[in-house]
Amino acid sequence: MTKKNKSAIQRRLIPTYIFLIIVSFISVFPLYWMISAATNTSTDVSRGRIIPGSYFMENFKNLTAQQPLWRALGNSFFYAILTTVICLLICSIAGYGFEVYHDKAKDRLFSVLLLAMMVPQVATMVPLFKMFSKAGLLNTAVGFILPIISTPFMIMMFRQNARSFPIDIIEAARIDGLSEVRIFLQMFIPTMKSTYAAAAVITFMNAWNSYLWPKVIMTDNKAMTMPMLIANLITGYVTDYGMLMCGVLFCSIPTMVVFFVLQKQFAEGITGAVK
């Protein structure tokens, strides 16, 4: 390819580059505005100031003085990590079982399971609250994680990715005398690491950002999570937007870190890559 042809192709790509730059700016601007607002006073935020200020420490001090920030962060980390670990274990076992040991009866059961995805969460909120209240599970970790440790979407995701897992390896392992549990733990899990990473990102984010169910089941302020803390900052006659954005920043950092650390594995897991 001559230099003339290369320059012609580059000129044709200029509008594409300009469009991508504009879209990238629009996507990143809310994050920038959140960080900038966390460093300004409420008055500056209301006036639309987008330049970072020097009021971050004051907003942080006001936040920790008015709300139990560290307790809410600890609760959110505990609930989110516990939910992620248990959900990955249960959903991966279910997806593995549906695919490796599938038959017509299991396929019909899986179809019924997928129908549960069409039921909105609010439709089951009242019955679940009554059940958990009678069982004495209010303000407990079990009450928080039990409704979300197994979701039809996660089971479907593991089943779809399990289809790319070589069946010949399972048969060879059985001939060598490996038990079904060892096949799952020593062969399936290491092979499907990208799928586990993608599922971990989705589950962690859902558990961390969960608000409605924790608000219903967690009636004690000691069990407050970060989304509940953010909601408390909005209540009242006057909202301190600088302090609010400071709380939102602390609430957003863990999910951003988890995504950026596992973004490569997340992309591979979503596309069904097996290594």
Secondary structure as UniProt FT lines:
FT   HELIX           3..37
FT   TURN            38..39
FT   HELIX           42..46
FT   TURN            47..48
FT   HELIX           56..66
FT   HELIX           69..100
FT   HELIX           104..115
FT   HELIX           116..118
FT   HELIX           121..134
FT   TURN            135..136
FT   TURN            138..139
FT   HELIX           141..145
FT   HELIX           146..148
FT   HELIX           152..162
FT   TURN            163..164
FT   HELIX           167..175
FT   TURN            176..177
FT   HELIX           180..183
FT   HELIX           184..188
FT   HELIX           189..191
FT   HELIX           193..209
FT   HELIX           212..217
FT   HELIX           221..223
FT   HELIX           226..234
FT   HELIX           241..261
FT   HELIX           263..271
//
